[in-house]
Amino acid sequence: MKIWVPSEAAAEVLADLPDVECVVFDGRGPAPKGAEEAEVWIPPLIPVQDTPELMARMKRLRLVQTVTAGVEPYRPHLPQGVTLCNARGVHDAGTAEWAVGAMIAVLRDFPAFVDAQRRGEWAYHYTDVLADARVLIVGYGSIGAALERRLDGFEVEVVRVARTAREGVHPMEELDTLLPDADVVVLLVPATAHTAGMVDAGFLARMKDGALLVNAARGAVVDTDALVAELVSGRLRAALDVTDPEPLPGGHPLWNAPGVFITPHVAGSTPASTRRVLRLIRSQLLRYLAGEPLKNVITESY
């Protein structure tokens, strides 16, 4: 059985499995020959540009196991009879840690202090603070729960929102009434047809003056032009690990908008995530070879 894997490390954790041949394809450069032979594909972290054409060539493909929680590059092109699994859980720690760090960086004005340090300037001033804030987590799943655990001790109130209401979790339909009272709004929703552009001008207008928008979801969830307008006005602040477009091109107005802190989609790019991805890959392949139920199977949009 041929398995396409994204790294030598992934090939190593599968090296002892019987009758398994691993082909490393990290997404850089042309795809290896023999796509028609691949039964399992574990795509790299950065999606392959010609994914639709490549998947169409994989006539023996039976399983796509992503190394990301997001599956939007593969879901629309999945051949009939192919199982799609995501990496739910492996990036929880890194993404939650990034979200807390980004909140503190913006609220305590760390970027401005870094600029002052480079100028050799002692720029004393008061800053905002995370303590006593109401943090609204939009898309409360495993990452949201990991974020809440890390916020424990910061003396904040956490308000949870998800697609499906449950005890202690509000439904999306109540979002409009929850936004005006939130000091920090954290986006953790998946990229779907329902979430594309959900943070539009109306959404942003309902946020309170001075509130902080934290996007650790996908760039397309936010209307970039509407966000830039709010940032330029000085009414809102933002911490973004993802943007639309992505990568953000040089000269884009978002780069120089006031009150924004941007990182290049690195929230889940940590050694912890790498270790957990490798464990998931091995456990999934053992399940697959044994004919056992797989974890994280995508049955609907997510």
For each residue, the residues with C-beta under 8 A, 3 or more apart:
1: 19 20 21 39 40
2: 21 22 23 34 37 38 39 40 60
3: 14 20 21 22 23 38 39 40 41 42 285
4: 22 23 24 25 32 35 38 40 41 42 43
5: 10 11 14 22 23 24 25 42 281
6: 10 24 25 26 27 42 43 44 45 67
7: 10 11 24 26 44
8: 11 12 24
9: 12 13 274 278
10: 5 6 7 13 14 22 24 42 277 278 281
11: 5 7 8 14 15 22 24
12: 8 9 15
13: 9 10 278 279 281 282
14: 3 5 10 11 17 20 22 281 282 285
15: 11 12 22
16:
17: 14 20 285 286 289
18:
19: 1
20: 1 3 14 17 285 289
21: 1 2 3
22: 2 3 4 5 10 11 14 15
23: 2 3 4 5 32 34 38
24: 4 5 6 7 8 10 11
25: 4 5 6 31 32 44 48
26: 6 7 44
27: 6 43 44 46 47 48
28:
29:
30:
31: 25 35 48 50 54
32: 4 23 25 35
33:
34: 2 23 37 38
35: 4 31 32 38 54 57 58
36: 57 58 59 60
37: 2 34 60
38: 2 3 4 23 34 35 41 58 60 61
39: 1 2 3 60 61 62 63
40: 1 2 3 4 61 62 63 64 65 285 288
41: 3 4 38 55 58 61 63 64 65
42: 3 4 5 6 10 64 65 66 67 281
43: 4 6 27 47 48 51 64 66 67 73 74
44: 6 7 25 26 27 47 48 67
45: 6 67 68 269
46: 27
47: 27 43 44 51 73
48: 25 27 31 43 44 51 54 73
49:
50: 31 53 54
51: 43 47 48 54 55 73 74 77
52: 55 56 76 77
53: 50 56 57
54: 31 35 48 50 51 57 58
55: 41 51 52 58 61 64 74 77 78 79
56: 52 53 77 79
57: 35 36 53 54
58: 35 36 38 41 54 55 61 79
59: 36
60: 2 36 37 38 39
61: 38 39 40 41 55 58 64 79 82
62: 39 40 81 82 83
63: 39 40 41 82 83 85 288 294
64: 40 41 42 43 55 61 74 78 82 83 84 85
65: 40 41 42 85 87 280 281 284
66: 42 43 69 70 71 74 84 85 86 87
67: 6 42 43 44 45 87 90 277 281
68: 45 71 86 87 91 268
69: 66 86 87 88 90 91 143 190
70: 66 73 86 190 191 218
71: 66 68 74 75 84 86 298 302
72: 75 76 190 191 192 218
73: 43 47 48 51 70
74: 43 51 55 64 66 71 77 78 84
75: 71 72 78 84 298 301
76: 52 72
77: 51 52 55 56 74
78: 55 64 74 75 82 84
79: 55 56 58 61 82
80:
81: 62
82: 61 62 63 64 78 79
83: 62 63 64 294 297
84: 64 66 71 74 75 78 297 298
85: 63 64 65 66 284 294 295 296 297 298
86: 66 68 69 70 71 296 298 302
87: 65 66 67 68 69 90 91 277 280 296
88: 69 141 142 295 296
89: 92 142 276 280 296
90: 67 69 87 268 273 276 277 280
91: 68 69 87 94 95 143 267 268 273 276
92: 89 95 96 142 143 145 146
93: 96 97 146 270 272 273 276
94: 91 97 98 267 268 269 270 272 273
95: 91 92 98 99 143 146 147 188 216 267 268
96: 92 93 99 100 143 146 147 149 150
97: 93 94 100 101 150 267 270
98: 94 95 101 102 216 241 263 266 267 268
99: 95 96 102 103 147 150 186 214 216 239 267
100: 96 97 103 104 147 150 151 154
101: 97 98 104 105
102: 98 99 105 106 214 216 239 241 261 263
103: 99 100 106 107 130 135 184 186 212 214 239
104: 100 101 107 108 110 130
105: 101 102 108 110 111 239 261
106: 102 103 109 110 111 212 237 238 239 259 261
107: 103 104 127 128 129 130 133 184 212
108: 104 105 127 128 129 130
109: 106 112 113 125 127 128
110: 104 105 106 113 114
111: 105 106 114 115 261
112: 109 115 116 123
113: 109 110 116 117 123
114: 110 111 117 118
115: 111 112 118 119
116: 112 113 119 121 122 123
117: 113 114 120 121
118: 114 115
119: 115 116
120: 117
121: 116 117
122: 116
123: 112 113 116
124:
125: 109
126:
127: 107 108 109
128: 107 108 109 210
129: 107 108 132 133
130: 103 104 107 108 133 154 155 156 184
131: 154 155 156
132: 129 155 156
133: 107 129 130 156 157 183 184
134: 156 157 159 181 182 183 184
135: 103 151 156 157 158 159 182 183 184 186
136: 159 161 178 179 182 184 185 186
137: 140 144 147 148 158 159 160 161 186 188
138: 161 172 175 185 186 187 188 189
139: 143 144 161 162 163 187 188 189 190 217
140: 137 144 145 160 161 162 169 188
141: 88 144 145 162 188
142: 88 89 92 145 146
143: 69 91 92 95 96 139 146 147 188 216
144: 137 139 140 141 147 148 160 162 186 188
145: 92 140 141 142 148 149
146: 92 93 95 96 142 143 149 150
147: 95 96 99 100 137 143 144 150 151 186 188
148: 137 144 145 151 152 158 160
149: 96 145 146 152
150: 96 97 99 100 146 147
151: 100 135 147 148 154 156 158
152: 148 149
153:
154: 100 130 131 151
155: 130 131 132
156: 130 131 132 133 134 135 151 184
157: 133 134 135
158: 135 137 148 151
159: 134 135 136 137 170 178 182
160: 137 140 144 148 168 169 170
161: 136 137 138 139 140 169 170 171 172 174 175 178
162: 139 140 141 144 165 166 169 170 171 172
163: 139 171 172 189
164: 169 171
165: 162 169 170 171
166: 162 169
167:
168: 160
169: 140 160 161 162 164 165 166
170: 159 160 161 162 165 174 175 178
171: 161 162 163 164 165 174
172: 138 161 162 163 175
173:
174: 161 170 171 177 178
175: 138 161 170 172 178 179 203
176: 179 206
177: 174 180
178: 136 159 161 170 174 175 181 182
179: 136 175 176 182 185 203 206 207 208
180: 177 206 207 208
181: 134 178 208
182: 134 135 136 159 178 179 185 207 208 211
183: 133 134 135 208 210 211 212
184: 103 107 130 133 134 135 136 156 211 212 214
185: 136 138 179 182 207 211 212 213 214
186: 99 103 135 136 137 138 144 147 214 216
187: 138 139 199 213 214 215 216 217 221 222
188: 95 137 138 139 140 141 143 144 147 216 217
189: 138 139 163 192 195 198 217 218 221
190: 69 70 72 139 195 217 218 301 302
191: 70 72 195 196 217 218 220 221
192: 72 189 195 196 301 302
193: 196 301
194: 198 301
195: 189 190 191 192 198 217 218 220 221
196: 191 192 193 220 221
197: 200 220 221 222 223
198: 189 194 195 203 221
199: 187 203 204 213 215 221 222 223 226 227
200: 197 203 204 223 226
201: 204 205 223 226 229
202: 205 206
203: 175 179 198 199 200 206 207
204: 199 200 201 207 213 223 226 227 230 236
205: 201 202
206: 176 179 180 202 203
207: 179 180 182 185 203 204 211 213 236
208: 179 180 181 182 183 211
209: 235 236
210: 128 183 235 236 237
211: 182 183 184 185 207 208 236 237
212: 103 106 107 183 184 185 236 237 238 239
213: 185 187 199 204 207 222 227 236 237 238 239
214: 99 102 103 184 185 186 187 238 239 240
215: 187 199 219 221 222 238 239 240 241 242
216: 95 98 99 102 143 186 187 188 241 242 267
217: 139 187 188 189 190 191 195 221 242
218: 70 72 189 190 191 195 221 242 244
219: 215 222 224 240 242 243 244 245 246
220: 191 195 196 197 244
221: 187 189 191 195 196 197 198 199 215 217 218 242
222: 187 197 199 213 215 219 226 227 240 244
223: 197 199 200 201 204 226 227
224: 219 227 228 243 244 245 254
225: 228 229
226: 199 200 201 204 222 223 229 230
227: 199 204 213 222 223 224 230 231 236 238 254
228: 224 225 231 232 253 254 257
229: 201 225 226 232 233
230: 204 226 227 233 235 236
231: 227 228 234 236 237 238 254 257 258 259 260
232: 228 229 253 257 258
233: 229 230 236
234: 231 258 259
235: 209 210 230
236: 204 207 209 210 211 212 213 227 230 231 233 259
237: 106 210 211 212 213 231 259 260
238: 106 212 213 214 215 227 231 259 260 261
239: 99 102 103 105 106 212 213 214 215 260 261 262
240: 214 215 219 222 243 254 260 261 262 263
241: 98 102 215 216 262 263 264 265 266 267
242: 215 216 217 218 219 221 246 265
243: 219 224 240 246 247 248 254 262
244: 218 219 220 222 224
245: 219 224 248 249 252
246: 219 242 243 265
247: 243 264
248: 243 245 252 254 255 262 264
249: 245 252
250: 255
251: 255
252: 245 248 249 255
253: 228 232 256 257
254: 224 227 228 231 240 243 248 257 260 262
255: 248 250 251 252 262
256: 253
257: 228 231 232 253 254 260
258: 231 232 234
259: 106 231 234 236 237 238
260: 231 237 238 239 240 254 257
261: 102 105 106 111 238 239 240
262: 239 240 241 243 248 254 255
263: 98 102 240 241 266 267
264: 241 247 248
265: 241 242 246 269
266: 98 241 263 269
267: 91 94 95 97 98 99 216 241 263
268: 68 90 91 94 95 98 273
269: 45 94 265 266 273
270: 93 94 97 273 274
271: 274 275
272: 93 94 275 276
273: 90 91 93 94 268 269 270 276 277
274: 9 270 271 277 278
275: 271 272 278 279
276: 89 90 91 93 272 273 279 280
277: 10 67 87 90 273 274 280 281
278: 9 10 13 274 275 281 282
279: 13 275 276 282 283
280: 65 87 89 90 276 277 283 284 295
281: 5 10 13 14 42 65 67 277 278 284 285
282: 13 14 278 279 285 286
283: 279 280 286 287 295
284: 65 85 280 281 287 288 294 295
285: 3 14 17 20 40 281 282 288 289
286: 17 282 283 289 290 292
287: 283 284 290 292 293 294 295
288: 40 63 284 285 291 292 294
289: 17 20 285 286
290: 286 287
291: 288
292: 286 287 288
293: 287 297
294: 63 83 85 284 287 288 297
295: 85 88 280 283 284 287
296: 85 86 87 88 89
297: 83 84 85 293 294
298: 71 75 84 85 86 302
299:
300:
301: 75 190 192 193 194
302: 71 86 190 192 298
